[in-house]
Amino acid sequence: MTEVTDLATKVGDRDPRVGLRAVAALRRLLEQLEAVQVRSARVQGWSWQEIAAELGVSRQAVHKKYGRR
């Protein structure tokens, strides 16, 4: 968890290079976490519509992104 805390701190750095790198790293981490949770929901029998509702996106969007994995 310290890595996430460090990245969150760096997001506010005065040097845009440091801040932007931190934002990019957090984006990659978030994508990985989302994929894990979508997989977990599908294993537990959730529909694409239920997952989409929790993520605040359309069913089509979530299915397109994760349907073939």
LOFINU-64096 format. One line per field, with one value per residue (C-alpha): residue in three letters; x, z, y; residue number from 1. Coordinates in steps of 0.001 Angstrom, whole numbers, plus 524288, in hexadecimal, padded with zeros to 5 digits. Example, Ala and Ser with C-alpha at 12.3 -4.5 7.8 and 13.67 -1.06 7.14 Angstrom:
<sites>
aa: ALA_SER
c1: 8300C_83566
c3: 81E78_81BE4
c2: 7EE6C_7FBDC
i: 1_2
</sites>
This chain:
<sites>
aa: MET_THR_GLU_VAL_THR_ASP_LEU_ALA_THR_LYS_VAL_GLY_ASP_ARG_ASP_PRO_ARG_VAL_GLY_LEU_ARG_ALA_VAL_ALA_ALA_LEU_ARG_ARG_LEU_LEU_GLU_GLN_LEU_GLU_ALA_VAL_GLN_VAL_ARG_SER_ALA_ARG_VAL_GLN_GLY_TRP_SER_TRP_GLN_GLU_ILE_ALA_ALA_GLU_LEU_GLY_VAL_SER_ARG_GLN_ALA_VAL_HIS_LYS_LYS_TYR_GLY_ARG_ARG
c1: 80000_80B85_80D9E_7FFC5_801B1_80E7B_80809_7FCB0_8065D_80DFE_8019A_8020C_81066_81400_81BD3_81208_81AE8_81A27_80B8A_8085D_81078_80928_7FC09_7FFE6_80440_7F793_7EFC4_7F6B5_7F43F_7E5EF_7E430_7EA11_7E161_7D546_7D874_7DA17_7CD04_7C5E3_7CB6E_7C72C_7B977_7B82A_7BCE4_7B274_7A817_7A626_7A083_7A760_79C55_79EB8_7AD4B_7AAF1_7A1A0_7ABD8_7B651_7AD62_7AED8_7A648_7A4D5_7AA74_7B683_7B9D3_7B716_7BF8B_7CAB1_7CA2C_7C187_7CC5A_7D5BE
c3: 80000_801AF_7F308_7F109_7FBB7_7F590_7E83E_7EDE7_7F40E_7E765_7DFF2_7E6BC_7E417_7DEBA_7D3EE_7C95E_7C4F4_7D26C_7D380_7C60F_7C819_7D4D3_7CE15_7C38A_7CDB6_7D551_7C8BA_7C5F2_7D3D2_7D31C_7C661_7CCA6_7D8A8_7D049_7C867_7D4D5_7DA16_7CD45_7CCA8_7DAB5_7D7F3_7CBF4_7D392_7DDB6_7D318_7D13D_7C457_7BBA6_7BED1_7CD82_7CBD0_7C2A6_7CC4D_7D718_7CE25_7C8DD_7BAB6_7B0B3_7B020_7A26B_7A6E1_7B1CD_7A95E_79E5B_7A7C7_7AF83_7A7F3_7A0C2_7AC16
c2: 80000_80929_80947_80E51_81872_81CC5_81DF0_825AA_82F08_83071_833FE_8412B_8438C_850E6_84A62_8467D_83B68_83515_8377A_83238_825F5_8239C_8257D_81BB6_811C0_81365_811AE_804C3_80027_803FB_7FC78_7F05A_7F198_7F372_7E740_7DF44_7E3D9_7E19D_7D3D6_7D180_7D674_7CDB8_7C1D3_7C4DE_7C527_7D3BC_7D82A_7E1F6_7EB72_7EA5F_7EC96_7F7FF_7FE61_7FDDF_80369_80E04_809CE_8030C_7F452_7F4B4_7FC1B_7F2B0_7E6D0_7EC22_7EEBD_7E1FB_7D88B_7D193_7CFFA
i: 1_2_3_4_5_6_7_8_9_10_11_12_13_14_15_16_17_18_19_20_21_22_23_24_25_26_27_28_29_30_31_32_33_34_35_36_37_38_39_40_41_42_43_44_45_46_47_48_49_50_51_52_53_54_55_56_57_58_59_60_61_62_63_64_65_66_67_68_69
</sites>
